[in-house]
Amino acid sequence: MISEQPSGTAILLKLTSRPEPYPPHVRQRLEVDAKEIVARYPHPRSALLPLLHLVQAEEGYVTGTGIDFCADKIGLTGAEVTAVATFYSMYRRTPTGDYHVGVCTNTLCAVLGGDAIYEALQQHLGISHGETTADGAITLEHVECNAACDYAPVMMVNWEFFDNQTPESARAITDALRAGHQVRPTRGAPLCTFRETARILAGFPDERPGALDGAPGEATLAGLHVPESSAAEEDSAGQGA
Ligand code: FES
């Protein structure tokens, strides 16, 4: 559609059609899940983040169809849901491979090797930020700090941690994933696919072995041990005085 402005400048207005709704059998299934999610909260709109993970689990990213579905379930507008979905980087806007590989290139990881890992993976996989390998296995992104700086440089696969990485170890992990091998992160349960992970993030049970195990590692506890040992030294000095 062409609109003529008072100034005489022609502006092209692009009209897009509404996204296609989910097929009835998919919508029916998602409605059961959505009802369970919404019931967890005192206000339906509070369920938006897990609902976005639910639709991401369905299609591997958040589509216009998914946005409309979420909006309809909790009485928000499509614009309001879109504003949230585009704010958080965990919600992807383009199709995602089975394994989302995020290399931390924030300051500490970057200087300790994160930049080199990211560069190595770009070359090894032949893709850049946000792209997916032709076999649909790996989507590569550089990501911001994962609050795991004590294990820098870190890489995350489907949001599970791979600590103290090198270009060689990162390449080996992606090779194993593409070969269909079961890969275990440094901490946490064995990896599942991106869509399975999204469903877990929507709040459905994580039934992977060891999913609920784990304890803080030595690097994390170091900051606790320093004041503890200082306090012990002060105590013994006080007793000796
Ligand atoms: S800078 Fe990479 S986890 Fe913090």
Residues whose N, C-alpha, C, O or C-beta is under 5 A from the ligand:
A	BS01	FES	C104 N106 T107 L108 C109 C145 N146 A147 A148 C149
